[in-house]
Amino acid sequence: MLDALHLLDTPPEPVFDRVTRLASRLLDVPMALFSLVDADRQWFKSRVGLEVDETPREDAFCAHAIGMSAPLVVNDAQQDARFSDNPLVNGPPNIRFYAGVPIRTTAGLAIGTLCALDTKPRTFSEEEVQVLGDLAAILTKEVQYRERMVLARDQLAHSSEVLGASEARFRTIFDIASVGIALVAPDGGWISVNKALCDIVGYSEEELWRLTFQQITHPDDVSADVAQLAAMGRGELDQYQLEKRYIRKDGSAVWINLNVSPKRNDAGVVEYYVSVIKDIQAEKAAQQQVAALNADLERRVQARTAELQDANVQLTAAMKRQHAIEGELRAREAEIRSVVENANDAYISLDEEGTVTAWNRQAEDTFGWPRNEALGRKLEELIIPEAHRDGHRDGMQRFLATRIASAVDQRLELPALRRDGSSLTVEVRIRALEINGRTMFSAFLHDISARKEEQEKREYETRHDQLTGLLNRRALLESIPIAQARARRSGKTLGMLFIDLDGFKAVNDSQGHEAGDILLGVIAERLRAAVRKTDSVYRLAGDEFTVLLEDMADTFDDAHTVAEKLISSISEPVELPGRAVRVRASIGIALDTGGAERSSDELLKEADHFMYQAKKAGRGRVCSARRPY
C-alpha cells in the first residue's frame, strides 16, 4: 500500500510539513514527525527537529504505536521496559517522551503515525492528546484522499460521460448562484460571468467582455486588488479575499466581498482566476460587520485541503487522451468545490428520494447541522417545518412524474428550521438536473430573517404612531377603501368618528410636553379599550383621533352610542405627575351606507365638519348629519 500511495522516499510536501509544524508549536515539543513504517525501516515523510530521515524498524516507537487502537503515550522512555535500552533513547536524539497516533488507510490499515517527541520526561493532558489526534486526522484524510485517487485511475473508462455531467452541474451552479461568479484572465479581462454579477455591476455580459476588472473597480481600491493578484501569480498566495467597491454602469459605487483563487496548468502557470463576488452594499449601509472567517484550525486546514485537491487531481495521469479529459474534469470539479465551499449561501443537493448528497460549510453555519450528520438524511428531517413536509414530498413526486413544479427555477421565500429548533426565513432557488438518467436537485438557500424582520419593522413604523402605538393617518387612508369594500359586500354600514380633545392645549402648555404625551397615551388606551375588536382606532396628528366602526346597521344610533361612550371614557380624570387633570372631546360622525361611492377624503371631511359643529355647540358633544347640533 505504501508503494501504491507514492509517499515513500518522496520530497517534502507543504500539506504534511504544515501539520508537523503545527504539532510542534501547539504541543510545545522540539520534535514532531509524520513517519511511515515499512517492512524494515521507518521513514519520515515530514519532520521537525530531527536531522535523520529514517531509522531501523526495530528501533521505532511508531512500530509499537501502529499496532494500537488508541494513542501511544510514553511519559519517560528510560522507565519503560519496552524502550529503556533503545539506542534512540540512550543516544541521539535522546528521546524521553513520545506520543503517537496511527495514520490509517480507508481499510483501517495503519501505515505510520503522527508523533510528538521531547528530550525530557513529561505528561500530556487529555486536551493535548486530543489536539494530536485532530492533527493526525488531517493527515489521515490526506492519505485516504490519495488512496482514493490511486483507485480512481481504474475508473477512467467513462470519464467523458462524467465530464459532461460535471460540466452540466458546474453550469447549473454558475447560472443559479445568488452570488456573482466570474472567470478572469491574468490581465484582468472577463472570460465568463454569471447573471448575478451582471446584476451587481449593471453591465450586460457582452459589455463586461469589453472591459477589465480594473476599469470597473473604484480607483481607491485598484492597487490593493492588483497587489494581491500579483502575489497570487507569483505563487505566494493560494487565494485571497477582500472588500472593495465596483463602479456600476450608472456611476454609483457598490461594496462587494471578493474571493479569488487561481486555476494553474501543469507547469504552475495561472491560466485564469475564479472570482466569487457577493454584494455587501446593504450590510455596509446598515453598518453591519461582515462575518469574519472562522479561525478554527480544522476549518483553515480544510480550506487549504480543498484547494490542494485540484493540484493533486492533476497529477493523476493515464493514457494521453484520458489524461487530457481527466485534467479538464478535475479542474471543473475543483471549480465547483471552490464555488460551493466559498459561497455565502447554503448549498444543498438532493437525489430523487430527497436524500442530501451535498452540504457546504455555509449550510452548516446556517442550519447548525455538521456535514457528516446531514449527508445521507432526508432534507425534510433536517430543515423543513412539519407543516410543510407533505407539500415538499408531493412537489418532488409531481416534478419527477410531470417535470412541472412551482418551486423549480423560481426564487421563493420559505420558512425553515435550525438544528436547535429555532425558525428562520430563507430565500431559495432550486434547479433540477438530469445526470445519467437520474434527477438531481441543486438548491442555494440564503438566510433573510434579519431582512424580513427589518422590513416588517419598517412597515410597522410607517403605519403606526410612535407615541401612542395607534395606527396613523397613512394607515387610515389605506384602510378606508378596504373597509368600504367589506361593508358593500356584507350590506352593512361603515361609520367614522372624528375626535378632537377639548382642553388638551391648556394641559400641554401648563404641564409641559412630557405631561401632554402621557395624557395622549392614556387617551389612546381608553379609546382602544372602548371599541370592539372589529373597530380600528387611529391618531391623525396632535390631539386628533379617528375610529372606523365596521359591521353597523344602517343607522346613526349605533355610532352616537359609541361616541357617547368614548366621551364618557375620555372625560375620566387622568393622573399626571403632580396632579390629576380632565379633558373632554368633541366628536363628529360620518356614515357610508353603501349608496353613492364616497372617497376617503370625502368621508374624512364630513366627520371633521361635524366635529367642528360639536365644538361650536359647546364642546364635549357629538354631532352628525342626523343630529347636527
MARZAMAR-605737 format. One record per residue: x, y, z of N, C-alpha, C, O in turn. Coordinates in steps of 0.1 Angstrom, whole numbers, plus 5000, padded with zeros to 4 digits. Example, Ala and Ser with C-alpha at 12.3 -4.5 7.8 and 13.67 -1.06 7.14 Angstrom:
MARZAMAR-605737
513249435078512349555078513249675078514249675085512849785071513749895071512950005079513450115080
end
This chain:
MARZAMAR-605737
500849885000500050005000500950135000500550224993502050125008502950245008503450274994503550394990503850174987504350194973503250254964503550344956502050204966500950244957500650394960500250464951500850434972500450574976501550674971501350794972502750624967503850714962504150814973504350934970504350764985504750854997506150835001506850925004506650705000507950675005509050734996508950744984510050795002511250844995510850954985511350954974509951034989509551154981509851284988510051285000509951394980510351514986509351564996508251524996509751665004508851725014507651785007507751834995506451785013505251855008504651945018504551905030504252065014503652165023502552115032502352145043501652025025500451985033500851905045500151905055501951825044502351745056503251835065503151825077504151915059505051995068504252095076504652125087503152145071502352245078501852175091501752235102501352045090500851975101501851955112501651965124503051905108504151875118504652005125504952005137504652115117505052245123503952285134504352325145502652265130501652295139501752205152501552255163502052085150502151985161503252035171503052035183504352075165505552115174505152245181505452255193504452335174504152465180503052455190503152505201501952385187500752375196501052295208500552325219501952185207502152095218503452125225503852065235504152235220505452275227506452165228506952145239506652095217507751985217508752025207508452085197510051985209511152015200511051935187511651975177510451815188510451725176508951685173508251645182508651685160507351625155507551565142508251615133507051435140507351355128506051305122505151265130505951295109505051215102505851095097506551105087505750975103506550865100505750755092504550735095506450685083505850575075506650455079507850455077505950345083506650225088506650125077505550065073507850105071508050005060508349865067508349855079508749775058509049635063510249635072510249565082511249715069512449705077512949845082514049855088512149945081512550085085511350165087510250135083511650275094510550385095511250505088512350545091510450565078510950675071510050795074508850785075510650915075509951035079509551115067510451175060508251115064507751195053507851345056508151425047507651375069507851515073508451515087508051435095509351605090510051605103510351745107510651835099510251775120510651895127511551865138511151785147512751925138513651905150514451775149515151745159514451705138515251575137515951585123515351615113517251555123518051565111517951445102517951455090517951325108517851195100516451185094515451235099516451115082515151095076514650945077513550915072515350855084514850725086515650655097516750695100515050555103515650475114515250335112514250305105516050235117515550095116514250065123513950135133513449975117512149955123512249905137511349935145513249815140513349765154513549875164513349845176514049995160514250105170513050195170513050295178512050175162510950265160509950255171509350155173509650365178508550375187507250355179506250295184507250415167506050405159505650265155504450235152506550175155506250035152505349975163504449885160505450025175504549985186503250065184502150005186503250195181502050275180501050225170499850235172501550175158500650145147499850015151498849985144500349945161499549825165498549845175497849755180498349975179497350015190496250085184496350155174495050075190493850145186493750285192493150375186494450305203494450435210495850495208496750425205495950635211497250695210498250625220497850585231499550615216500550565225501250685231501850765224501250685244501950795252502950735261502650655270504250765260505350725268505850845276506550925270505550855289505950975296507550975298508051085298508150865301509550855303510150725297509950625303510750735286511250615279512250535287512250415286513050605295514050535303513450445314514050355319512150485317511550405328510550305322509850235329510550295309509550205302510350085297511350105289510049955301510849845297510949815282511849755277509949865275509949855260511049935253511449895243511350045260512250145253513550175261514350255256513650125273514850175281516150145275517150215278516250035266517550005260517650045245518450005238516650125241516550175227517750275225517950365232518450255213519550345210519050495208519850585210517850515204517350645202517050715215516850835216516950635226516750685240518050715246518250815253518950615245520250635252521350705244522450735249521050745231521850825223521050915215519850925217521650995206520951095199519751035191519950925186518551095191518351225196517851235211517251335215518151125219517851125233516451145236516051235244515551055231514151065233513751015247514150915251513051105254512551065267511051055267510450975274510451145259508951155259508451125244509151165235507451045243506851005230505351005231504750945240504651055221503251045219502951025204503351115196502250925201501950895186500550845184500050775192499950885172498650845168498750785155499350845146498250665152498350595140497650675128496650735130498250665116497650715104497150595096497950505093495850585093495350465087494750495073494450605069494750385065494150385052492650375053492050355064491950385042490450375042490050235047488950215053490850135046490549995051490949975065490849865071491450085072491850075086493250025088493650005099494050015077495449965079496350075083496350185077497050055095497950165100499250155092499950055092499650275085500850275077501950365084503050365079501650435094502550525101501850595112500750565116502550705117502050785128502350925126503250965119501551015133501951145137502451145151501651115160503651185154504151175168504851295172505451375164504751325185505451435192506451385202506151295209507751435202508751385210509451495217509451615213510051465229510751555237511951485243511951365245512951565247514251515252514151505267515151475274513051545273512851535288511551475291510551485283511451405302510151345306509051445307509351565311507851415304506651505306505351425305505451305302504251485307502951425305502151505296502451625294501151445289500151515281498851515288498351415293498151635287496751645292495851585281496251555270494551555286493651505276493451595264493351555253493551725267493351825256494551815246494351825234495751795251496951785242496851655234497251655222496351545240496251425233495151445222495351395211494051525225493051545215493651625203493251605192494451735207495051815196495851725187495751735174496751635193497551545184496651455176496951435164495551405182494551325174493951405163493751355152493551535165492951615155493951635143493551625131495151665146496151685136496451555128496551555116496451445135496651315129495451285119495551225109494251325123493051315115493251385101492751335091493851505102494151575090495051495080494751485068496151445086497051365078496351235072496451205061495451175081494751055077493851095065493751015055493151205066492251245055493051265042492651225031494251325043495051355031495551215025495551195013496051125034496450995029495350915022495550855012494150915029493050845023492550905010492150845001492751045009492351104997493251064986492851034975494551054989495551004978495250854975495350814963494850774985494550644982493350634972493350554963492350714975491150714966491550764952491050714942492550854951492950894938493650784930493450774918494450704937495050584931493950494925494050444914492950464934491950374929491150434918490550364909491050574917490250634907490850614893490150634883492150574892492750554879492050444871492150444859491450354879490850234872489450274868488750184862489050394870487650424867487550534856486550604856488550544848488550644838487850614825487750694816487350484824486750444811485550534807485350554795484850574817483650664814483950804817482950884820485150854816485450984821484851094812484451204817484651064799483951164790482551184795482151304795481851084798480451094803480451174816479551264818481351144825481351204838481751354836481151444843482651384826482951524823481751604819481551714823480951544810479751614806478751644817478251754818478651544826477751564838478351674847477551764852479651674848480251774857480151914851479852004858480251924837480052044831478652104833478452214836477652014832476252054834476052104848475352204850476652024858476452064872477152204874476552284881478352214869479052344871478252464865478152564871477752444853476952544846475752574854475352694855475052474860473852494868474252584880473552684883475252544887475652624899476052764894475752864901476852774883477252904878476152994875476153114878475052934869473953024864472953064876472553174876472752974885471653004895472253064908471453104917473553064909474153124922473653264924473553344915473353294937472953434940474153524941473953644941475353474942476553554942477153564928476853474920477853674926478553684913479653584912480453564921479853524900480953424897481553464884480753484874482853474883483553504871484853434869485453404879485153404857486553354853487253474847486753534838488453514853489153634850490453604844491253524850490853664833492153644826493253704835492953794843494553664833495653714841495753864839496253934848495353924827495454064825494254144831494154264829493254074837492154144843490854134834489854184838490954084822489854074813488853974818489253874824487553994815486453894819486353784809486153814797486553664813486353544804484953494804484353474793484353484816482953434817482453494830483053494840481153544829480453604841479053544841478453514831478553534854477153494855476153614857476653724858474853584856473853684857473953764870473753884870474253694881474353764894475353874894475153984899476553854887477553954886477054074878477254194881476454044866475854144858474854234866474854354864474054174874473054244882473754334892473354454894474954294898475654374908476254494901476154604907476854484889477554594884476754674873477154784869475654624869474754694860475154684845474554754837476154604842476654584828476154454823475954354831475854444810475554314804476754234802477954284804476554104799477754014798478654064786479854064787477954104775478754154763479554284767480654294762478954374775479654494779480854464787481954524786480754364796481854334805483054264797484154284801482754194787483754134779484754244773485854214770484254364771485054474765485754554776486454644773485654514789486254584800487154484808487154364806487954544817488754464827488254494840487454594843488554414850488054434864488654564869488054634877489954604864490554734869489654854865489554944872489054844853488254954848486954984855486455094855486454874862485154894869485454894884484454904892486654894889487054894903487255044907487855124900486755084919486955214924488455244924489255164928488855364919490255404918490955384932492155344931490355404943491055394956491255244959492055214968490655154953490655014956491554934946491754814949491954994935492554914925493954854929494254744927494754944936496154904939496154784949496954694947495254774959495254664968494854534961495454434963493854544952493454424945494554374935494854254935495154464928496154424918497454364926498054274921497754424938498854374945498654224950499554144949497454204954497054064959497153964947497653854948496654014935496653934923498053904919498353784914498954004919500353984915500953874925501753794920500753884938501353794947500853654944501553554945499553634941499053504937499653454924499953334923499953544914500553504902501953454904502453364897502653514915504053464918504053344927505053284930502853294930502753164938502853194953503053094961502753324958502953354972501653334979501653324991500453334972499153314978498453204971498553184959497653124979496753024973495453084970494753034961495053184977493753254975493753384983494653404991492953474979492753594988491353644988490553614979491053724998489653775000489853925004490653955013489054004998489054145003487654215000486854164992487454325006486254405004486754524995487754594999485954554985486354674977485054724970483954664972485154824962484054884955484154874940485254894935483054834934482954844920482254974916481355024924482555034904481755144899480755084889481155034879479455094892478455044884478255124871478855234870477555074862477455134849476755274850477055364843475855284860475255414863476055514870475655624874477355474874478255564880478255554895479155614902477355474901477255464916478255354920478655274912478655364933479655264938478855154946477855184952479355034945478754924952479854844959480754804953479654824972480654744980480454594977479254554977481554524975481454384973482454304981483554364985482254184984483254094990483754004979482953934973485054004977485753934966486553824972487353844980486353704966487153584970487753534957487053494948489053524956489753484943490653364946491453364956490653264937491553154937492053124923491253154913493253074921493853064907493552924901493452824909493552914888493552784881494852784873495152864864495752694877497052684871497152554862496452464864498052564852498252454844499352364850499752384861499752254843500652154849502052224852502752174861502352334845503652404847503552504859504552564862502352514865502252604876501852744872501852834880501652764859501352904854499852924855499052834852499453044859498053074861497353094847497853164839496353014845495553024832494453124834494253204825493753124845492753224848492453214863492953124870491653314868491253314882489753294883489053344875489353224894487953204897487653314908488153304919486653404905486353504914484853484919483953464911484653494932483253484938483053624944483753664953481953684939481653824943480353834950479253794944480253884962478953904969478754054971479654124975477454094968477054234970476854254985475954194991477654334992477554365006477154515008477454565019476554574998476254714999475254745011475354835018474254645012473254665023473854655036473554735045474854555038475554545051476354665054476354715066477054725044477854845046476854965050477255035060475754975043474855085046474355075060474055175067474054955065473554935078474554925089474254895100475854945085476954945095477054805102477454805113476754705094476954575100478354515096478854545085478954445105480254385103480054265094479154185095480954255084481054135076481554025084482554035092480953915083481353795092482853755089483153745077483653745099485053715097485153565094484353485098486253525088486553385085486753315099487453365107486253195100486453125112487953085114488553025105488553125126489953095128490252955133491352925136489252875134489452745139490452665130490352675118491352595136492452525129491952425119492352425107490952345122490452245113489952305100490152255089489152415102488552475090489652545081489452535069490652605087491652655079492352545071492652565059492652435077493252325070492352265060492852235049491052255063490152205053490052295041490052245029490152425043490152525032491352505023491252495011492552485030493752465022493652325015494152315003493052225021492952095015492152095002492452034992491052175003490152184991490852244980490652204968491752344982492552404971493552304966493852304954494252224975495252134971494752024963495451954955493451984964492851874957492951894942493251804935492852024938492852044923494252014918494451944908495352054926496752024921496951874922497651814913496451804932496651664934496051584923496551484917494751624919494051554909494751564895494851474888495351684893496051704880497351614879497851594868497851564890498951474890498651334885499551254881497351294886496951164882496851154866495951204860497851084860497851074846497750934842498150844849497050914830496950784825497250784810498350844806496450744802496650744787496550894783495950974789497150924771497251054766495851124765495651234770494951064758493651124757492951134770492251234773492951024778492251024791492951124800492251184809494251144799494951244807494351384805494051454814494151414792493551544789492151564794491751664800491351454792489951454797489951464812489151544817490751384818490751384833491151514839490651564848492251574833492651704837491551804837491451884847490851814826489751904825488651874835488051964841488351744836487351704846487651744860486851804867488951724864489351754878489351904880488951954890489751984869489752124871488252174873488052264881487352124865485952164867485452124881484752204887485752004885485351964898485852054909485152094919487152094907487752184917487052314917486852374928486752364905486052494904484652484911484252584918484052374909482752354916482852354931482152424938483852284936484052274950484452414956483952454966485352484948485752624953484552714954484352784963483752714943482552804943481552764954481152854962481252634956480352594966480852614980480152664988482152584982482652594996482852745000482752775012483152824990483352974993482053054992482053174994480952984988479753064986479253114999479353055010478653234999478053295011476653245013476053275024476053165004474753105006474952955010476052895006474052895016474052755019473752685006472852724998474552575003474352494991473952354995474752295002472852304989472452174993472052104979471352164971472351974978471851894967471151774972471551714982470151724964469351614968469251514956469351554945469051384960468751294949467251284948466551354954466751184940465351174937464551134949463351164950465151074959464451034971464451154982463951134993465051264978465051374988466251364998466151425008467151274995468351255004469451355001469751374989470051405012471051515010472351445005472851345011472851494994474151444988475251554988476351514986474951674991475951784992475451885003474251915003476351935011476052025022477352105025478252055031477352235021478552315022478752375036477852355044479852445037480152505051479052605055478752615067478552685045477552785049476252715053475552765061475952595047474852525052475052475066474052485074476252435070476552405084476252525093475652515103476752645089476652765097475152805098474752855108474452805087473052845086472152765094471252815102472252625093471252535099471752465111470952395117473052465114473652405126473852255125474352195134473652195113473952055111475352035105475552095094476251965112477551935105477351855093476451775091478251875083478151805070478051655072477251595065478851595081478851445082477551395088477151285085476751475095475451435100474351465090473351395090474551565081473451595072473451505060472451465055474651465055474751385043474051245046474251185056473251205036472551075037471251085044470550975045470851195049469551215056468551285047468951355038467251265050466251335042466251485046466451515058466051565036466151715038464951755048465151845056463851685046462651725055462951705069462451775078463851605073464151575087465051685092465151695105465751755084466751855088466251995090466452055100465652045079465352195079463952225076463552345077463052135071461752175067460752165079460652055085459952265082458952265093457952155090457652125078457452095100456551975099455352015090454851925082454852135091453652175084453852175069452952175061455152185064455452195050456052065044456352065032456151965052456851845047456051775037456551725027454651765039453851695029453951765015454051705005453951895016454051975003455351954997455451944984456451945005457751924999457751784992458251774980457251684998457351544992456451544980456851494970455251604981454351594969454851674957454751634946455551794960456151864950457251794942457351804930458051724950459151644944458551534935459051514923457651464940457051354932456351404920456351344909455651514921454951574909455951614899455751594887457051674903458051714893458651594886458851594874458951484894459551364888458651304878459051234869457351314881456351254872456051334860455751284849455951474861455451554851456451664846456251724836457651674853458651774851458051914853458552014847456951924860456352054863456352074879455851984886456852184883456752214898456852374899457552434892456152414909456152564912457452614918457752734918458152524924459352564932460652564923461652634926460652484912461952474904462052594896461152644890463352644895463652764887462952884891462652974883462652894904461953014909462753064921463552994927462553194925463153254937462053254947461053334945462153184958461053164968461553204981462753194985460553254990460853285004460153175012458853175011460853095020460252985027460652975041461753025044459852925050460252905064461252785065461052695057462152785075463052675077463352655092462952745100463952545095464352515109465852505110466552445101466352545122467752515125467752385134466752335138468952335136469052215144468552225158467952135163468752355164468252375177466752405178466252435189466052385167464552405166464152545164462952575162465052645163464652785160464352795146464752725137463452905143462952925129463753035122464353115129463753025109464353135101463653135088462953035084463853245080463253255067464453255057465453325059464253175046465353165037464753195023463653165020465653255015465353275000465953154993467153124995465153084985465552954979465552964964464553014958466552914957466552894943466952744940467952704944466052674933466252534931466352504916465652564908467252424912467452384898467452224897468152164906466752174888466752024886467651994874467652064864468451884876469451854866469451704863469351624873469451654850469451514847470851474845471651524837471351374853472651314852472551164851472051104861472951104840472950954838471550904841471350794847470450974836469150924837468550944851467450894854469251014860468751034873468551184875469351264869467651224883467451374886468151414899468051344909468851524898469551584910468951724912468751794902468651754924468151884927469251964934469851924944469652084929470652174935469852294940469052354933470252334952469552454958470552544965471452494972470352674963471052774971470052834981468952874976470352844993469452905004470253015011471353005015469553125012470153245019469253295030468053315029469853305042469153345054468753495053469553585053467353515052466953655050466053695063465353795062466253625074465553655086465653795090464753865093466953845091467153985095466554085086465954185090466654055073466054145063464454145065463854255064463854035067462454025069462054105081461054175081462754085092462454155105462554305103461654375107463654345096463754495093462654545085462154655087462254465074461254505066459854525073459154615072459554425082458354425090458354545099457354615102459654575105459754685114459454815107458754905112460054825095459854955087458354965083457755075084457754855079456354865076455454905088454554985087455854845100455054885112455255035115454255105117456455085114456755225117456055315107455655425111455955285095455255365085453755375087453155465082453155275095451755275096451255305111450055295114452255325120451855345134452455475139453555525135451655535149452155655156453155615166452955525174454255685166455355645175455055665190455455585198454255775193453955805207452955705213453155655224451855685206450755605212450655465207450055375214451355425197451255295191450055275183449855165178449155375181447955365173448355365158449455415155447455315150447655335136447655485132446955565139448355525122448455665119447555705107446755625102447755835102446955885091447155805078446155775071448355765075448655685063447855555064447255515054447855485076447155365077445655385075444955305070445155505081443755535079443355545065442355485060444155625057443755645043443855515035443155495025444755415039444755285033443655195037443155115029443155215049442155125055440755155050439955065049440455285048439055325045438555255032437455195033439255255021438755185009438455035011437554975006439354975019439254835022437954805031437254715028437854895041436654885049435354905042434354845044435355005032434255035024433854915015432654885014434854845010434554725002433954615010433054555005434454595022433854495031432454535034431554445034432154655037430854705040429854675029428754635031430254705016429454685005429154535003427954494999430154455005429954305003428954255013428154165010429054305026428154255036426854325038425954275045426654435030425454515031425354595044424254635048426454615051426454685064426954835061427254865050426954905072427355055071428655065078428955005088429455155072430755195077430655335084430155425078431055345097431055465104432455525107433355445109432555655107433755715111433555825121432655905120434355815132434255915143435555995142436655945142435356135142436456225142436556285156435556365160437556265163437656305177438756415179439856395174438356525186439356625189439256655204438156675209440356655211440356675226440056815229440656905223439156845239438956975244439757005256439656925266440557105256441357135268442757075268443557095278443157005257444456945257445557055257446557035263445357155249446357255247446657325260447857355263445657345268445957415281446757325290447657365297446557185290447357095298448757095293449757095300448857085280450257085273451057205276452257205279450357325276451057455279451457465293452557515296450557425302450857445316451657335323452557365331451557215318452257105324453457065316454356995322453557105304454757065296454456955286453456885288455356945276455056845266455156705271454456615266455956675281456056545286454756495292454256385290454156585300452756565305451756545294450956455295451856625284450956615273451056475266450056425262452356435265452556295258451956185267451356095262452056195280451456095289449956095287449355995287449356225287447856235285447456165272446456095272448156195261447756135248447855985249447055915243448855935256449055785257447855725264447355615261447455785275446255735283445055745275444255645275444755855268443555865260443555755249442555695246444755735243444855635232444455495238443655425231444855455250444555335256443055325259442455215257442455435263441055435266440255415254439255345254440655485243439955465230440055315225439055265221441155265226441355125222440555025230439954935224440455055243439654965252438154975250437454885253437755095245436255125245435655075232434355075231436355035222435754995209435854835208436554775215435154785198435154645195436454605188437154685183436654475188437854425180437754445165438754455159436554455160436354485146436554625142436654665131436654715152436854865150438254895151439054825157438655005145440055055145440255195149439455285146441255225158441555355163442755405157443755335155442755535153443855595146444155735152443255805157445455775153445855905157446255985144447255945137445556095141445856165129447056255131448056255124446956345142448056435145447656515158446456525160448656555165448356635177447356565186447656455191446156635189445156575197443956525189442856515195444156485177443056445168443156295166444256235163442056225168441956075166440756045157439856125156440755935151439555885144439355735148440255665152438055695146437755555148436855505136435955575133437255395130436455335120435555225126436055135133434255245125433255145130432755055119432055105110433054925119432554845109431454755113431154745125430754695104429654595106428554665114428054605124428154785110427054855117425754845109425754835097424654855116423354875109423255005103424055095106422355025093422155155086421455255095420355295092422155305105421555395114422655475121423755425123422355605125423255685133423255645147424155685155422255575152422155545166423355475172423855515182423755365165424955295170426155385171426955375180426355465160427555555160427455655172428555675178426355705174426155805185426455735199427055795208425955615200426155535213427655515215428055545227428355475205429855455207430455585210431355595219430055695203430755825205430455875219431455925226429255865224428955905238429855825248430255875258429955695245430855605254432255655254432955655265432755695242434155745242434255875249435255895256433255965248433356095255433356075270434156135277432555975275432555945289433855895294434355925304434455805286435755745289436855845289437755845298436855935279437956035278437856135290438856185295436656165294436456275305436856225319436856305328437156095320437656045333438956115337439756145328439256145350440556205354441756125349441656005349442756195346444056135342445156185352445356305354445756085358446856125368448156155361448756075354448556285362449756325357450756355369450256365380452056365366452956395377452556525384452656635379452156515397451856635405450456665406450056735415449556615396448156655397447356565387447956505378446056565390445156495380444456595372444156705377444256565359443556665350442356595343442356465343441456675338440356625330440356695316440656815315440156615306439856675293438556615287438156515292437956695278436856635272437056615257438256635252436056575249436256555235435056595227433956585232435256655215434256685206434356585194435456555189433256525190433256415181432256435169431156475172432756425157431956435145431756295139432756215139430556265134430256135128429956145113429256235109430556055105430156045091429855895088430655805093428855865080428555725077428655705062428255795054429055585058429055535044428055425044428355315048426855445038425755345038425755255026424855175025426755275017426855185006426055244994425955164984425555364994424955424983425955474972426755394967425955604970426955664961428355644966428555664978429255614958430655594962431155724968431055824962431855704979432455824986433955794988434355684991434755894985436255874986436655885001435855935010437855845004438355855018438355995023437956025034438756095014438856235018437456285021437256365030436456245013435056295015434556255028433956325036434756125031434256075044434956145056434356175066436256165054437056225065436656375067436556425078436356445056435956585056434656595063434456695071433756505060432356515066432456495082431856575089433256395086433456375100434156485107433756525118435156545100435856665105434856785106434956855116434056805096433056915097432156905109431957005116431556785111430656775123431456775136430856805146432656745136433456765149433556915152433456945164433756995142433857145144432457195148432357285156431357135143430057165147429857135162429257215169430357025166430256985180431057085189430557125200432157135185432957235192432157365193432057425204431557405182430757535182429557525191429157625197429057395192427857385200428157375215427157355223429357385219429657385233430757295238430957285250431357215229432357115232431857005240430757015246432556895241432156775248430856715242430056665250430656735229429456695223429756595211430856575207428556535206428656455194427656515183426556545187428156535171427356585160427456505148428556445145426356495140426356425128425256485119424656575123425156425107424056475098422756455104421756525101422556345112421256325119421056415130419956465132422056455138421956545149423056645147424156635153422756755139423856855136424156945147425157015146423356955158423657045169423656975183423957045193
end
